[in-house]
């Protein structure tokens, strides 16, 4: 049975819940809810395990804070003996329009501290990721407040539908592979 490690990036703490920067947490939480599994605190992350079409998905929400996410990713890859091709990092992306999903096999960190730390820790940027667009509708100098801000009422209207597309794409990744998953979901 093949295993996958699905990493939702975010920051721990109530003050970060429901913020744009925590969309990675929101996506893996939605996956867990769909599978009726619960997260439990473990080493460097909150962890849940689910099954999908004969595959085992280890879902993690690193508890290291965003800029040290690589520690948790590396630990759980080793602990569960999961290859880099079988991980998916779910991350917020300012460069994409709100709710747009972009799945890819590699890429730069794009200035994202979570991706930067994962890249430094794993010593590569060749790992699958799902970038979830949070748009860049902020004025000069207010990027941090925007990223750490809550979703607008307008965004909340379609947020759950976009999260559902993200979770469907993750399940597809584990079943049909990265290339077919990209072909199917990158234009949704």
TANOR-V733344 format. One record per backbone hydrogen bond with DSSP energy under -0.5 kcal/mol. CO is the residue of the C=O (numbers start at 1). NH is the residue of the N-H. E is the energy in kcal/mol with one decimal. If there is no record, write none. Layout:
((CO:NH:E) (CO:NH:E))
This chain:
((2:56:-2.3) (4:6:-0.6) (4:58:-3.4) (5:7:-0.6) (5:88:-2.1) (6:8:-0.6) (6:60:-2.8) (7:9:-0.6) (7:90:-3.6) (8:62:-0.6) (9:24:-0.8) (9:25:-1.0) (13:16:-1.7) (13:17:-0.7) (14:17:-0.7) (16:19:-1.7) (18:151:-1.1) (19:22:-1.1) (20:23:-1.6) (22:25:-0.5) (22:26:-2.1) (23:27:-2.4) (24:28:-2.0) (25:29:-2.5) (26:30:-1.9) (27:31:-2.0) (28:32:-2.3) (29:33:-2.4) (30:34:-2.5) (31:35:-1.8) (32:36:-0.5) (32:37:-2.6) (33:36:-1.0) (40:47:-2.9) (42:45:-0.8) (44:63:-2.4) (45:42:-2.4) (46:61:-2.3) (47:40:-2.3) (48:59:-3.3) (50:57:-3.2) (52:55:-2.1) (55:52:-2.3) (55:57:-0.5) (56:4:-2.5) (56:58:-0.6) (57:50:-2.5) (57:59:-0.7) (58:6:-3.0) (59:48:-2.2) (60:8:-2.6) (61:46:-2.3) (65:68:-1.9) (66:69:-1.8) (68:71:-1.3) (68:72:-0.7) (69:73:-2.2) (70:74:-2.9) (71:75:-2.3) (72:76:-2.6) (73:77:-2.2) (74:78:-2.2) (75:79:-3.2) (76:80:-2.1) (77:81:-0.6) (77:82:-2.4) (78:81:-0.7) (83:86:-1.7) (84:87:-1.2) (84:128:-0.6) (86:5:-2.3) (88:7:-3.0) (88:90:-0.5) (89:91:-0.6) (89:130:-3.3) (90:9:-2.6) (91:132:-3.1) (93:96:-0.9) (93:134:-2.5) (93:135:-0.7) (96:135:-2.2) (97:100:-2.1) (100:133:-3.3) (102:131:-3.1) (104:129:-2.4) (109:112:-2.5) (111:113:-0.6) (112:116:-2.6) (113:117:-2.1) (114:118:-2.0) (115:119:-2.8) (116:120:-2.2) (117:121:-2.6) (118:122:-3.0) (119:123:-1.2) (119:124:-1.0) (125:107:-1.1) (125:127:-1.4) (128:89:-1.8) (129:104:-2.2) (129:131:-0.5) (130:91:-2.5) (130:132:-0.5) (131:102:-2.3) (131:133:-0.6) (132:93:-2.2) (133:99:-2.8) (136:138:-1.9) (139:142:-2.3) (142:146:-2.2) (143:147:-3.0) (144:148:-2.6) (146:149:-1.2) (147:21:-2.0) (149:20:-2.2) (152:156:-2.4) (153:157:-0.9) (154:157:-0.6) (154:158:-0.6) (155:158:-1.0) (155:159:-1.3) (156:160:-0.6) (158:162:-2.1) (159:163:-2.6) (160:164:-2.2) (161:165:-1.7) (162:166:-2.0) (163:167:-2.5) (164:168:-2.6) (165:169:-2.2) (166:170:-1.9) (167:171:-2.2) (168:172:-2.4) (169:173:-2.4) (170:174:-1.7) (171:175:-1.1) (172:175:-0.6) (172:176:-3.8) (172:177:-0.8) (173:177:-1.0) (177:181:-1.9) (178:182:-2.8) (179:183:-2.3) (180:184:-2.1) (181:185:-2.6) (182:186:-2.2) (185:188:-1.5))
